[in-house]
Amino acid sequence: MGKSWTRALGWLAVCGLLAGLVAGFGYAPREVVQGNVQRIMYLHVPSILTAYLAFGLVLLGSGAYLLTRRAGWDRLAASAAEIGVVFTAVTIVSGSIWGRPTWGVWWTWDARLTSTAVLLLVYVGYLLLRAMVDDPDARARYAAVVGIVGAANIPIVHFSVKWWRALHQPSTILGPEPSPIAPAIALALLVNWIGFTLLFAYFLSRRLEIARLEERA
Amino acid sequence: MILYARRAWIVLWKDLLTERRSKESLNALLFFALLLLFLFQFALGPDRDRLRAALPGLLWLGLVLAGLLGLGRTFITERDNDCWEGLRLTPGDKSAIYLGKLLGNFVLMVAVEVLLLALFGFFYDVDLGPALGRLAVVLFLGTTGLSAVGTLFAAMTSQLRARELLFPVLLLPAQVPILLATVSATEAALLGQPLGEVSHWLKLLAAADVVYVVIGIMTFEFILDV
C-alpha cells in the first residue's frame, strides 16, 4: 500500500468521523428516556464492532501465518491485535461512563461487560507474549497459537458469561429479532460505524508500515 | 493410529515414571494445596457457613492455582540433558507428544484434586459422600479443559525467559469459561441437585474441552519446531 494511499485513507477517516459527530450530535434526536447520555452509544457500539473486526483479523493472520509462514500475516495479526485492544478499551471506558448515570454504577459484573473485559485480558496477554519473545520466528509462531486459542475461546467465554449473569440490555443490532431502534438513531450509528472502520483501516495501514520498517531494521 | 497412541503412551509413561521416582511435582503440589486451604481459612475467617458457601469457588481457585504451578512445569524437565531436542527428533506426528503430556498433567491434577477434596471435607466439615459421583463428572470435564490449554501454553512458555510471568498471564484469561462453568456445576453438585439441572454447563465444558484439545493437537507442532 503506497504512502499517498494511506494518507488518503487518513483523510477519509477524518471525514467519516466528522460526519459521525454531526450525525450523532446534530442529526440524531435526543433519546427520550436516557437523554443525551445515550449519544455515547455512537462511540461505544462502533468501537466494539471495530474491535471484533480487529480480532477477526488476528485470527485470520494467525491461521494464515501457521499455514504459509509468511511474515506479512504475522504483522497483520500483531497490528490488528494492538488496535483491537485500544478499541476494546474505548468500548469499556465509554460503557462505564454511560453506565454511571444510567445504571448508577461505574462497573457491574453484567454478562457483556464481563465478556468484553475478558476479551481485553486475552488480547493484552497476547501482546505481552509478543513483547516478551525475542526471537522473531518463535514470536510469530507462539503468538499465532495464542491468537487462535483466544479467538476460539470468544464464543465459549460469551456463553459462559451469559449464563453466569445477565443484566445488560439484549443486543439490539446483532440480535435475532428485527431491531426496534429508531431509524434516525440507526442511521447515526451506521455513519459512525463507517467512520470507525475507516479509522481502523488507517491505523492498520500505518501500523503495518511501522512493522515492516521494524523488521527491515 | 496404533503407533500414534503408542507414542503418546510412551511420553506419558516416561513422565509418570520420572514423577514416581523423583516425586518432585506431586509432593510440592500436595503441600501447596494444603497451604492454600489454610490461606483460604485465614482469609475468610472462622465462620463455617461462609466457608461452605464459598466452597465451590475455593475448590476451583485452588485447582487453578495448583495448575499454574504444576502445569507450568510440564516441559521444564525436558530442558536438561537436551531432552527437548530428543523430543523434537521423535519421528511421526508431534501431537502425540502433546497428548502424552496432556494425559500426564491430567493424572497429576487428579491426584491434587483428590487430596484437595479430602482436605476440604476434613477441615471444613463438608459431607462430600453423596455428591461424589456428580463431582467426579464436573472435575473430569474441568480438569481436561484446564490441562489442555495449560499443556499447550506450558510448551510455549517453557522456552522463554519470562516463563513464570507469561504462563499465568496467558492461561488465566483462557480459563475464565472453565472456571465459571465448573464453579456453577460444583455448587449444584454440592447442593444435591441432579446433573440435569446444570446440563448446559456440562455441555459447555465438554464443548470447550473438545475445542481446546483439537486446537492443542493441531498447533502443537508449530510450538515445538524451530
HADDOCK unambig.tbl for C-alpha pairs under 7 A between the chains (distance, minus, plus):
assign (segid A and resid 118 and name CA) (segid B and resid 173 and name CA) 6.27 0.50 0.50
assign (segid A and resid 121 and name CA) (segid B and resid 173 and name CA) 6.09 0.50 0.50
assign (segid A and resid 122 and name CA) (segid B and resid 173 and name CA) 5.46 0.50 0.50
assign (segid A and resid 122 and name CA) (segid B and resid 174 and name CA) 6.80 0.50 0.50
assign (segid A and resid 125 and name CA) (segid B and resid 169 and name CA) 5.77 0.50 0.50
assign (segid A and resid 125 and name CA) (segid B and resid 170 and name CA) 5.39 0.50 0.50
assign (segid A and resid 129 and name CA) (segid B and resid 166 and name CA) 6.67 0.50 0.50
assign (segid A and resid 132 and name CA) (segid B and resid 162 and name CA) 6.86 0.50 0.50
assign (segid A and resid 133 and name CA) (segid B and resid 160 and name CA) 6.71 0.50 0.50
assign (segid A and resid 141 and name CA) (segid B and resid 222 and name CA) 6.26 0.50 0.50
assign (segid A and resid 141 and name CA) (segid B and resid 223 and name CA) 6.56 0.50 0.50
assign (segid A and resid 142 and name CA) (segid B and resid 156 and name CA) 6.48 0.50 0.50
assign (segid A and resid 142 and name CA) (segid B and resid 223 and name CA) 6.28 0.50 0.50
assign (segid A and resid 145 and name CA) (segid B and resid 219 and name CA) 6.40 0.50 0.50
assign (segid A and resid 150 and name CA) (segid B and resid 174 and name CA) 6.97 0.50 0.50
assign (segid A and resid 153 and name CA) (segid B and resid 174 and name CA) 6.85 0.50 0.50
assign (segid A and resid 156 and name CA) (segid B and resid 177 and name CA) 6.41 0.50 0.50
assign (segid A and resid 156 and name CA) (segid B and resid 208 and name CA) 6.65 0.50 0.50
assign (segid A and resid 157 and name CA) (segid B and resid 176 and name CA) 6.94 0.50 0.50
assign (segid A and resid 157 and name CA) (segid B and resid 177 and name CA) 5.10 0.50 0.50
assign (segid A and resid 160 and name CA) (segid B and resid 177 and name CA) 5.35 0.50 0.50
assign (segid A and resid 160 and name CA) (segid B and resid 180 and name CA) 6.50 0.50 0.50
assign (segid A and resid 160 and name CA) (segid B and resid 181 and name CA) 6.52 0.50 0.50
assign (segid A and resid 164 and name CA) (segid B and resid 180 and name CA) 6.96 0.50 0.50
